[in-house]
Amino acid sequence: MTCEPGESVGAFLCQAGQMLRAAAIENPRLEARLLLAHAMSSTTEALLRDPRAAVPPEAVARFRTALDQRLARLPMARILGHAGFWTLDLEVGPETLIPRADSETLIEAVLESGIAPRRILDLGTGTGCLLLAALAEFPAAWGLGLDLRPEAAALAARNAVRNGLSGQAAFVAGDWASAVAGRFDLVLSNPPYIASTAIPGLMPEVAEHEPSSALDGGPDGLDAYRRIIADLPRLLVPGGLAVLELGEGQGMAVSALAGDQGLEVLGLKPDLGGIGRALILKFSEKPVGEAASCV
């Protein structure tokens, strides 16, 4: 970058946008604004209101560092240190997946189901995004979030404080639900579901900068579902729901796993891209037999 301290916001944005576009990064103008606003401790709206304002010297070095990181395909949320999800603002770190809008489909599915849960379990909680979003919608509920990595559980607990939900949630480290006792009205999970051999082909922001343990679902992408679904009959109250995030094309296979455990498949809700994303399962006192078809 050739812009120097004292040059205008507009000049910095123009040059950064060109560099991001040349690196084949989507929405280069928006990303340039986000990076400069972050470096200047400002907002994108303020930058647009006064594009002739000078960029102060102390912000230039921060901006150049952030721009270099983004050009190296470090995800924007990791540079900014936080990401939005549902109605929340969440701290993110290298120990967790960055929350994505596709996962909001699970919260939509819960709200559409008509359930009013009092006890919620989130398996593989990461940032806590699913559990905290659900708790924000059900203020009378309490939830438990588990993650294999203690660092992730600690980050999720900070996010509960950050969003005023610490009184409704607890976060602990654990190997799925192996140490969980008791029953829940609702179980949520966004488990690793990428087939091991497919990970190197993902976009660099994911393949190189997301924790592999949160991506790798084993040879067929279904390892985590086998663990989770086997535990659902003991984790759910009769009539309780589980809502699981799926990868593209996994509906039939995961539905079959659910049917083997006597769970009823209520539906597969698509995300905004039309991909079946949120599988809704119900536990009844009596087995329901074959899993429903999901297409």
ZAVEX-348180 format. One line per field, with one value per residue (C-alpha): x, y, z; residue number from 1. Coordinates in nm, 3 decimals, always signed. Example, Ala and Ser with C-alpha at 12.3 -4.5 7.8 and 13.67 -1.06 7.14 Angstrom:
BEGIN
east +1.230,+1.367
north -0.450,-0.106
up +0.780,+0.714
num 1,2
END
This chain:
BEGIN
east +0.000,+0.136,-0.103,+0.067,-0.053,-0.259,-0.406,-0.783,-1.013,-1.133,-0.780,-0.713,-1.043,-0.991,-0.646,-0.740,-1.048,-0.838,-0.592,-0.871,-1.039,-0.712,-0.688,-1.034,-1.195,-1.570,-1.718,-1.379,-1.521,-1.719,-1.423,-1.196,-1.441,-1.461,-1.083,-1.030,-1.310,-1.148,-0.806,-0.948,-1.177,-1.462,-1.763,-1.818,-2.097,-1.858,-1.610,-1.876,-1.996,-1.651,-1.438,-1.206,-1.100,-0.733,-0.632,-0.425,-0.072,-0.155,-0.428,-0.217,+0.003,-0.301,-0.476,-0.179,-0.143,-0.513,-0.514,-0.213,-0.390,-0.702,-0.500,-0.349,-0.712,-0.738,-1.116,-1.252,-1.405,-1.067,-0.915,-1.198,-1.214,-1.591,-1.882,-2.256,-2.498,-2.876,-2.921,-2.578,-2.229,-1.979,-1.608,-1.428,-1.092,-0.875,-1.020,-1.372,-1.554,-1.668,-2.049,-2.220,-2.560,-2.642,-2.648,-2.921,-3.150,-3.142,-3.277,-3.548,-3.642,-3.670,-3.896,-4.115,-4.153,-4.361,-4.149,-4.097,-3.787,-3.682,-3.360,-3.136,-2.818,-2.571,-2.316,-1.996,-2.088,-1.787,-1.856,-2.185,-2.374,-2.658,-2.719,-2.699,-2.925,-3.183,-3.158,-3.208,-3.537,-3.644,-3.560,-3.712,-3.477,-3.141,-2.877,-2.559,-2.294,-2.021,-1.709,-1.416,-1.173,-1.159,-1.051,-1.370,-1.589,-1.416,-1.474,-1.842,-1.873,-1.727,-1.982,-2.261,-2.135,-2.087,-2.453,-2.608,-2.694,-2.449,-2.727,-2.896,-2.598,-2.308,-2.024,-1.796,-1.541,-1.651,-1.644,-1.988,-2.250,-2.054,-2.052,-2.398,-2.674,-3.037,-3.277,-3.337,-3.629,-3.406,-3.067,-2.879,-2.562,-2.349,-2.102,-1.807,-1.955,-1.697,-1.552,-1.181,-1.067,-1.278,-1.121,-0.818,-1.055,-1.247,-1.194,-0.866,-1.045,-1.193,-0.933,-0.637,-0.781,-1.066,-0.989,-0.974,-1.143,-1.453,-1.457,-1.347,-1.642,-1.441,-1.426,-1.793,-1.859,-2.099,-1.879,-2.013,-2.376,-2.330,-2.209,-2.473,-2.776,-2.695,-2.723,-3.039,-3.290,-3.134,-3.081,-3.428,-3.747,-4.042,-4.160,-3.827,-3.659,-3.310,-3.209,-2.886,-2.696,-2.618,-2.386,-2.515,-2.672,-2.657,-3.030,-3.106,-2.802,-2.851,-3.226,-3.149,-2.923,-3.206,-3.456,-3.225,-3.254,-3.633,-3.634,-3.896,-3.777,-4.006,-3.840,-3.531,-3.531,-3.330,-3.103,-3.128,-2.924,-3.176,-2.948,-3.114,-2.947,-3.150,-3.269,-3.550,-3.584,-3.838,-3.803,-4.118,-4.164,-4.240,-4.011,-4.147,-3.975,-3.850,-3.705,-3.903,-3.766,-3.575,-3.519
north +0.000,+0.339,+0.563,+0.758,+0.906,+1.216,+1.102,+1.080,+0.802,+0.786,+0.733,+0.451,+0.285,+0.310,+0.153,-0.117,-0.207,-0.251,-0.476,-0.690,-0.720,-0.830,-1.101,-1.230,-1.142,-1.090,-0.752,-0.573,-0.224,-0.334,-0.523,-0.223,-0.010,-0.268,-0.290,+0.086,+0.145,-0.118,+0.046,+0.391,+0.268,+0.416,+0.293,+0.234,+0.492,+0.756,+0.681,+0.726,+1.053,+1.211,+1.046,+1.348,+1.311,+1.236,+0.894,+0.955,+0.810,+0.572,+0.409,+0.357,+0.082,-0.098,-0.075,-0.204,-0.500,-0.582,-0.548,-0.780,-1.035,-1.024,-1.052,-1.367,-1.489,-1.461,-1.442,-1.096,-1.197,-1.311,-0.975,-0.782,-1.022,-1.058,-1.162,-1.110,-1.401,-1.376,-1.086,-1.135,-0.995,-1.272,-1.283,-1.523,-1.690,-1.953,-2.227,-2.197,-2.186,-1.841,-1.828,-1.821,-1.708,-2.061,-2.176,-1.924,-2.167,-2.386,-2.103,-2.035,-2.404,-2.402,-2.095,-2.242,-2.570,-2.408,-2.561,-2.358,-2.525,-2.485,-2.688,-2.668,-2.863,-2.747,-3.008,-2.873,-2.522,-2.334,-1.963,-2.054,-1.901,-2.155,-2.186,-1.813,-1.728,-1.977,-1.844,-1.491,-1.608,-1.808,-1.597,-1.854,-2.126,-2.244,-2.406,-2.612,-2.585,-2.846,-2.835,-3.072,-2.779,-2.600,-2.281,-2.286,-2.342,-2.046,-1.826,-1.924,-1.830,-1.487,-1.450,-1.524,-1.235,-1.015,-1.061,-1.047,-1.416,-1.551,-1.618,-1.856,-2.061,-2.279,-2.400,-2.696,-2.904,-3.256,-3.529,-3.478,-3.589,-3.872,-3.702,-3.542,-3.665,-3.554,-3.475,-3.169,-3.026,-2.921,-3.039,-2.825,-2.909,-2.791,-3.081,-3.131,-3.270,-3.227,-3.550,-3.562,-3.575,-3.271,-3.029,-2.930,-2.821,-2.573,-2.200,-2.085,-1.893,-2.224,-2.486,-2.288,-2.084,-2.278,-2.546,-2.884,-3.056,-2.845,-2.937,-3.300,-3.536,-3.847,-4.044,-3.990,-3.677,-3.861,-3.961,-3.691,-3.764,-4.127,-4.020,-3.753,-3.940,-4.253,-4.039,-3.847,-4.100,-4.062,-3.686,-3.578,-3.571,-3.745,-3.506,-3.322,-3.197,-3.209,-2.970,-3.060,-2.867,-3.070,-3.035,-3.038,-3.369,-3.530,-3.532,-3.890,-4.042,-3.859,-3.925,-4.296,-4.278,-4.108,-4.375,-4.645,-4.483,-4.455,-4.081,-3.915,-3.684,-3.382,-3.198,-3.060,-2.680,-2.523,-2.224,-1.914,-2.092,-2.376,-2.633,-2.861,-2.725,-2.789,-3.145,-3.151,-3.471,-3.567,-3.822,-4.011,-4.264,-4.527,-4.586,-4.447,-4.695,-4.584,-4.237,-3.996,-3.917,-3.592,-3.461
up +0.000,-0.104,+0.091,+0.368,+0.700,+0.644,+0.314,+0.297,+0.403,+0.043,-0.089,+0.157,+0.077,-0.298,-0.289,-0.037,-0.239,-0.550,-0.364,-0.218,-0.557,-0.715,-0.446,-0.556,-0.224,-0.244,-0.152,-0.160,-0.103,+0.203,+0.344,+0.294,+0.494,+0.773,+0.799,+0.801,+1.051,+1.275,+1.245,+1.322,+1.604,+1.405,+1.210,+0.841,+0.851,+0.984,+0.706,+0.442,+0.596,+0.571,+0.302,+0.286,+0.651,+0.703,+0.831,+1.146,+1.167,+1.452,+1.241,+0.930,+1.074,+1.217,+0.882,+0.686,+0.923,+0.903,+0.523,+0.492,+0.712,+0.498,+0.177,+0.332,+0.367,+0.743,+0.799,+0.862,+1.194,+1.323,+1.233,+1.398,+1.694,+1.689,+1.470,+1.465,+1.501,+1.534,+1.781,+1.942,+1.909,+1.982,+2.054,+1.821,+1.849,+1.680,+1.903,+1.756,+1.427,+1.322,+1.354,+1.016,+0.899,+0.778,+1.140,+1.221,+1.036,+1.348,+1.565,+1.308,+1.314,+1.693,+1.691,+1.418,+1.608,+1.882,+2.160,+2.479,+2.625,+2.986,+2.962,+2.654,+2.571,+2.306,+2.196,+2.042,+2.151,+2.008,+2.057,+2.228,+1.935,+1.914,+2.286,+2.353,+2.059,+2.188,+2.543,+2.416,+2.265,+2.573,+2.879,+3.117,+2.990,+3.119,+2.903,+2.913,+2.644,+2.597,+2.388,+2.372,+2.401,+2.738,+2.559,+2.354,+2.661,+2.830,+2.525,+2.515,+2.882,+2.803,+2.525,+2.773,+2.987,+2.681,+2.583,+2.930,+2.941,+3.198,+3.448,+3.203,+3.086,+3.195,+2.974,+3.038,+2.851,+2.763,+2.501,+2.349,+2.604,+2.765,+3.107,+3.087,+3.314,+3.312,+3.033,+2.821,+2.628,+2.340,+2.211,+1.959,+1.773,+1.484,+1.477,+1.242,+0.921,+0.646,+0.509,+0.593,+0.232,+0.137,+0.386,+0.172,-0.106,+0.108,+0.069,+0.234,+0.509,+0.627,+0.536,+0.668,+0.953,+1.114,+1.378,+1.203,+1.497,+1.431,+1.061,+1.030,+1.040,+0.955,+0.630,+0.543,+0.748,+0.982,+1.278,+1.511,+1.421,+1.517,+1.862,+1.917,+1.787,+1.989,+2.305,+2.216,+2.360,+2.706,+2.675,+2.560,+2.761,+2.594,+2.326,+2.332,+2.015,+1.874,+1.597,+1.419,+1.156,+0.844,+0.550,+0.195,+0.095,+0.441,+0.515,+0.416,+0.587,+0.917,+0.909,+0.879,+1.184,+1.374,+1.270,+1.399,+1.744,+1.732,+1.670,+1.454,+1.177,+1.175,+0.891,+0.724,+0.708,+0.425,+0.469,+0.249,-0.018,-0.037,+0.129,+0.385,+0.697,+1.014,+1.082,+1.340,+1.542,+1.809,+2.086,+2.182,+2.459,+2.198,+1.897,+1.575,+1.343,+1.007,+0.969,+0.757,+0.415,+0.373,+0.023
num 1,2,3,4,5,6,7,8,9,10,11,12,13,14,15,16,17,18,19,20,21,22,23,24,25,26,27,28,29,30,31,32,33,34,35,36,37,38,39,40,41,42,43,44,45,46,47,48,49,50,51,52,53,54,55,56,57,58,59,60,61,62,63,64,65,66,67,68,69,70,71,72,73,74,75,76,77,78,79,80,81,82,83,84,85,86,87,88,89,90,91,92,93,94,95,96,97,98,99,100,101,102,103,104,105,106,107,108,109,110,111,112,113,114,115,116,117,118,119,120,121,122,123,124,125,126,127,128,129,130,131,132,133,134,135,136,137,138,139,140,141,142,143,144,145,146,147,148,149,150,151,152,153,154,155,156,157,158,159,160,161,162,163,164,165,166,167,168,169,170,171,172,173,174,175,176,177,178,179,180,181,182,183,184,185,186,187,188,189,190,191,192,193,194,195,196,197,198,199,200,201,202,203,204,205,206,207,208,209,210,211,212,213,214,215,216,217,218,219,220,221,222,223,224,225,226,227,228,229,230,231,232,233,234,235,236,237,238,239,240,241,242,243,244,245,246,247,248,249,250,251,252,253,254,255,256,257,258,259,260,261,262,263,264,265,266,267,268,269,270,271,272,273,274,275,276,277,278,279,280,281,282,283,284,285,286,287,288,289,290,291,292,293,294,295
END
